[in-house]
Amino acid sequence: MEGFRNIVLTGASRGIGRALAQQLAGPETRFCLIARTLKGLEETAKFCRSAGAEVEVFPLDVSDARSVSQVLLDFDTRFPIDVVIANAGVSAGLEPGRQPEAEGVSAHINAINFMGAVNTVEPLLAPMIGRKRGLIALVSSLAAVRPQPDMPSYSASKAGLRAYGIALRGALRPLGVDVSIICPGFVTSDMSARHNGFKPFEIDAEHAARIIARGIKRRRAHITFPWRLSALIWLSNRFPASASDWLIQGFKSKIDPEA
């Protein structure tokens, strides 16, 4: 993709991350792919290499700030990074019987979804500002725009990430660095398969990746989809709280534990 030769992508072993790597791969691209699972990373890398891209893979947990920083700074020294896409994420929900989330779940979710993204972005701020160019893309969720009662910690982590991105955008734009905040709805993936409930307007990961790739190529500040669900959420947020809370009950769900 023009202007995006050196790319960092977390959560690259499956779902949106894998589809996005495949969408962006080409003869002039070089990837730093990060995820927890080496096997999944290698499968993604194999496709990207077949498209002509150069790839380095790093089986890391993005909550490990020191290891992530070391990898990113080393890669950036050798190949100045044009775009970093913080995509890694996990989900969880209420306990059976709609009981509160188990102790420790919220800390785990936020360590990956929010702090994992911060760990991915922070090491690259100074280099990008120094070069006066670059793009930071943060994969949040429509659950950040209208939090889901059955997924309180997931919703909070994505809302925090969205707020972080909005703040960063205002701070970095005068310095030459752009920020895109990505808020998908339901996307077919392993994560979505664990989501037992109403999933309106669900799209496949390949379709989502095309939307995201097009948006970051245009350096759009917000990449929100699908538009029909986005419009419904926009409208519900303008209802009185009681009406909005009643409407959101139609999205009741049960989230199966990660395998």
Backbone torsions as a table, in degrees:
resi	resn	phi	psi	omega
1	MET	NA	131.9	-174.7
2	GLU	-56.8	128.1	178.7
3	GLY	85.8	-11.0	-178.9
4	PHE	-120.4	79.3	-178.5
5	ARG	-93.4	-41.2	-178.6
6	ASN	-109.4	113.5	-167.9
7	ILE	-125.2	131.0	170.1
8	VAL	-103.0	132.6	179.7
9	LEU	-139.9	119.4	175.9
10	THR	-97.0	162.4	-175.7
11	GLY	62.9	37.8	-169.9
12	ALA	-89.5	2.8	-172.7
13	SER	-88.2	-10.6	-176.9
14	ARG	-166.6	176.6	172.4
15	GLY	55.8	-139.0	-178.5
16	ILE	-59.3	-39.1	-178.3
17	GLY	-59.4	-48.1	179.3
18	ARG	-64.5	-45.7	-178.8
19	ALA	-63.4	-35.5	179.7
20	LEU	-70.8	-39.9	175.2
21	ALA	-59.1	-43.5	179.3
22	GLN	-64.9	-37.0	-180.0
23	GLN	-67.8	-36.0	-175.7
24	LEU	-88.9	-15.9	-174.0
25	ALA	-65.9	139.5	176.8
26	GLY	-168.8	175.8	-175.1
27	PRO	-61.2	-23.8	-176.5
28	GLU	-104.6	10.3	-178.0
29	THR	-103.8	148.5	176.5
30	ARG	-132.4	127.7	-175.0
31	PHE	-110.2	143.5	161.4
32	CYS	-111.7	102.5	-176.0
33	LEU	-100.6	130.0	-177.2
34	ILE	-127.0	134.6	173.3
35	ALA	-166.7	170.8	-178.2
36	ARG	-77.6	-27.3	-170.3
37	THR	-105.7	114.4	-177.9
38	LEU	-63.6	-41.8	-178.4
39	LYS	-58.4	-47.5	179.2
40	GLY	-63.3	-39.6	177.7
41	LEU	-61.4	-43.5	-178.5
42	GLU	-64.8	-35.0	177.7
43	GLU	-67.0	-41.5	176.4
44	THR	-64.5	-45.0	-179.1
45	ALA	-60.5	-38.6	-178.9
46	LYS	-59.3	-44.1	179.5
47	PHE	-66.0	-45.2	-177.8
48	CYS	-61.0	-41.2	178.5
49	ARG	-65.2	-35.0	178.8
50	SER	-67.0	-22.3	176.8
51	ALA	-88.4	0.8	176.3
52	GLY	101.4	-0.7	-178.5
53	ALA	-80.3	154.4	169.2
54	GLU	-94.9	140.6	-172.0
55	VAL	-138.7	136.6	167.5
56	GLU	-121.0	135.7	-177.6
57	VAL	-116.8	144.5	-178.5
58	PHE	-138.5	107.7	177.8
59	PRO	-77.1	93.6	-176.1
60	LEU	-133.1	152.9	169.5
61	ASP	-93.7	124.2	-175.0
62	VAL	-66.6	-11.9	175.5
63	SER	-76.2	-10.7	176.8
64	ASP	-87.9	86.5	-170.6
65	ALA	-59.4	-43.2	-176.2
66	ARG	-63.8	-47.8	-178.6
67	SER	-64.2	-42.3	179.4
68	VAL	-62.5	-44.4	-180.0
69	SER	-60.7	-43.9	-179.5
70	GLN	-60.9	-45.1	-179.4
71	VAL	-63.8	-46.2	-175.8
72	LEU	-67.2	-42.5	-179.5
73	LEU	-67.8	-36.4	176.3
74	ASP	-65.5	-45.0	179.8
75	PHE	-63.5	-42.9	-178.1
76	ASP	-65.8	-33.0	177.8
77	THR	-64.2	-38.8	-178.5
78	ARG	-84.1	-35.5	-175.7
79	PHE	-140.3	91.6	-176.7
80	PRO	-49.8	124.0	-170.7
81	ILE	-76.8	130.2	178.2
82	ASP	-90.6	-38.1	-177.9
83	VAL	-145.1	136.4	173.9
84	VAL	-119.4	126.8	-178.1
85	ILE	-115.2	106.9	179.2
86	ALA	-87.4	96.8	-172.6
87	ASN	-113.6	-19.0	-174.8
88	ALA	-56.7	135.9	179.4
89	GLY	-166.2	156.8	176.1
90	VAL	-133.6	163.7	179.7
91	SER	-132.2	160.1	175.9
92	ALA	-161.9	165.9	-179.1
93	GLY	-143.5	-166.3	-179.4
94	LEU	-64.9	160.1	175.1
95	GLU	-74.5	164.8	178.9
96	PRO	-52.3	145.0	-177.5
97	GLY	77.5	14.2	-178.7
98	ARG	58.9	37.3	174.5
99	GLN	-82.3	158.9	-177.9
100	PRO	-56.6	155.3	177.8
101	GLU	-57.6	145.6	-179.2
102	ALA	-63.1	153.2	178.9
103	GLU	-58.9	132.7	179.3
104	GLY	96.0	-18.3	-178.5
105	VAL	-63.8	-46.0	-177.9
106	SER	-61.7	-42.8	179.2
107	ALA	-62.3	-41.3	-179.9
108	HIS	-64.8	-46.7	-178.8
109	ILE	-61.0	-46.5	-177.5
110	ASN	-70.6	-31.3	178.4
111	ALA	-62.6	-31.9	-179.2
112	ILE	-94.8	-54.2	-172.8
113	ASN	-68.9	-40.4	-179.0
114	PHE	-98.6	-62.2	-176.8
115	MET	-66.3	-29.9	176.0
116	GLY	-61.2	-39.9	176.7
117	ALA	-68.3	-41.2	177.2
118	VAL	-60.9	-43.4	178.5
119	ASN	-60.4	-30.5	-179.4
120	THR	-78.5	-34.5	-174.9
121	VAL	-85.6	-44.9	-170.6
122	GLU	-53.3	-45.2	-177.8
123	PRO	-63.0	-22.2	-174.3
124	LEU	-97.7	-4.0	-178.3
125	LEU	-63.2	-51.4	-177.7
126	ALA	-61.7	-46.4	178.4
127	PRO	-61.4	-41.9	-179.2
128	MET	-67.1	-42.2	178.3
129	ILE	-63.4	-40.3	178.6
130	GLY	-61.3	-34.6	179.4
131	ARG	-86.2	-12.1	-177.4
132	LYS	59.0	37.4	176.6
133	ARG	-162.7	163.1	178.9
134	GLY	132.7	162.1	178.1
135	LEU	-133.6	132.5	174.0
136	ILE	-109.7	122.4	178.9
137	ALA	-117.3	124.2	-177.2
138	LEU	-113.8	122.2	-179.6
139	VAL	-89.7	101.8	176.6
140	SER	-96.1	-134.6	-176.4
141	SER	-168.5	156.3	171.4
142	LEU	-65.0	-18.9	174.1
143	ALA	-66.9	-15.5	174.1
144	ALA	-76.4	-28.1	-177.4
145	VAL	-84.8	-38.8	173.3
146	ARG	-133.8	93.8	-177.0
147	PRO	-55.8	145.3	-175.5
148	GLN	-97.7	125.4	-178.1
149	PRO	-57.3	-30.8	-178.8
150	ASP	-86.3	-2.7	-178.8
151	MET	-137.3	60.6	-173.3
152	PRO	-63.5	-45.0	-177.0
153	SER	-72.9	-38.9	175.5
154	TYR	-60.0	-47.8	-179.6
155	SER	-60.0	-43.2	-179.3
156	ALA	-64.7	-41.2	-178.8
157	SER	-64.4	-39.6	-179.7
158	LYS	-75.3	-32.4	175.6
159	ALA	-66.8	-40.6	176.6
160	GLY	-62.2	-40.8	179.4
161	LEU	-65.5	-40.8	177.8
162	ARG	-62.0	-45.2	178.9
163	ALA	-63.0	-41.0	178.1
164	TYR	-59.5	-43.7	179.9
165	GLY	-65.3	-41.7	179.2
166	ILE	-62.2	-43.6	179.0
167	ALA	-64.8	-45.1	178.7
168	LEU	-59.7	-40.6	-177.9
169	ARG	-57.9	-46.0	-179.9
170	GLY	-65.9	-34.2	-178.7
171	ALA	-77.2	-35.4	-170.7
172	LEU	-94.2	-24.5	-176.8
173	ARG	-56.7	-43.4	178.1
174	PRO	-65.1	-15.6	-178.0
175	LEU	-98.8	5.2	175.0
176	GLY	94.5	3.3	-177.9
177	VAL	-110.5	128.9	-179.6
178	ASP	-96.3	155.3	177.2
179	VAL	-131.3	128.7	174.3
180	SER	-113.7	131.8	178.3
181	ILE	-109.4	120.5	-172.9
182	ILE	-106.5	123.2	-179.2
183	CYS	-125.0	87.6	177.7
184	PRO	-78.9	158.9	167.1
185	GLY	-90.1	-135.1	-178.5
186	PHE	-83.0	124.5	-179.0
187	VAL	-124.7	129.0	-178.1
188	THR	-61.7	121.2	-176.1
189	SER	-168.3	178.1	174.4
190	ASP	-60.1	-38.5	179.3
191	MET	-64.2	-44.1	179.4
192	SER	-64.8	-34.8	-179.8
193	ALA	-63.5	-26.7	178.3
194	ARG	-83.1	-7.0	-177.0
195	HIS	-93.6	102.2	-178.3
196	ASN	-96.5	103.5	-178.0
197	GLY	166.3	-172.8	-178.6
198	PHE	-68.0	124.7	-179.4
199	LYS	-129.7	73.7	-174.7
200	PRO	-67.5	143.2	174.3
201	PHE	60.1	30.4	178.5
202	GLU	-61.5	138.8	177.8
203	ILE	-124.4	161.4	-179.7
204	ASP	-80.2	163.4	-174.6
205	ALA	-63.5	-33.5	-179.2
206	GLU	-66.0	-40.9	177.4
207	HIS	-64.5	-44.5	178.1
208	ALA	-59.1	-42.4	-179.3
209	ALA	-63.1	-37.4	178.5
210	ARG	-64.9	-41.1	178.6
211	ILE	-63.4	-45.3	-178.3
212	ILE	-65.6	-45.9	-179.4
213	ALA	-60.0	-42.4	178.6
214	ARG	-64.0	-40.2	-178.7
215	GLY	-67.7	-43.1	-178.8
216	ILE	-73.7	-29.0	175.3
217	LYS	-61.1	-35.6	179.2
218	ARG	-88.6	1.4	-179.7
219	ARG	54.3	42.4	179.7
220	ARG	-69.7	140.2	179.8
221	ALA	-68.0	-39.6	-179.9
222	HIS	-126.3	132.1	175.3
223	ILE	-124.5	98.4	-171.6
224	THR	-123.5	129.7	-177.0
225	PHE	-160.6	160.8	-5.0
226	PRO	-73.6	155.0	-170.6
227	TRP	-65.8	-32.4	-178.2
228	ARG	-67.9	-42.0	177.1
229	LEU	-69.5	-38.3	177.2
230	SER	-59.5	-42.5	-180.0
231	ALA	-65.9	-39.9	178.6
232	LEU	-63.3	-42.1	179.1
233	ILE	-67.0	-43.3	177.4
234	TRP	-55.8	-44.1	-178.9
235	LEU	-68.1	-44.2	-176.9
236	SER	-64.3	-29.9	179.2
237	ASN	-71.4	-11.2	177.6
238	ARG	-100.6	-0.9	173.6
239	PHE	-77.5	160.1	167.3
240	PRO	-56.8	151.7	-175.4
241	ALA	-54.3	-41.3	-178.2
242	SER	-63.1	-40.4	179.8
243	ALA	-70.5	-40.9	178.7
244	SER	-63.1	-42.4	179.3
245	ASP	-65.5	-35.5	178.1
246	TRP	-67.8	-43.7	-178.6
247	LEU	-62.9	-39.2	-174.7
248	ILE	-70.3	-15.4	177.5
249	GLN	-62.7	-21.3	176.4
250	GLY	-67.9	-10.8	-179.7
251	PHE	-104.1	20.0	178.1
252	LYS	-52.9	140.8	-176.2
253	SER	-151.2	160.9	172.4
254	LYS	-123.5	127.9	-177.6
255	ILE	-103.6	116.0	177.9
256	ASP	-69.4	147.7	178.1
257	PRO	-63.8	154.1	175.1
258	GLU	-64.9	143.5	178.5
259	ALA	-70.0	NA	NA
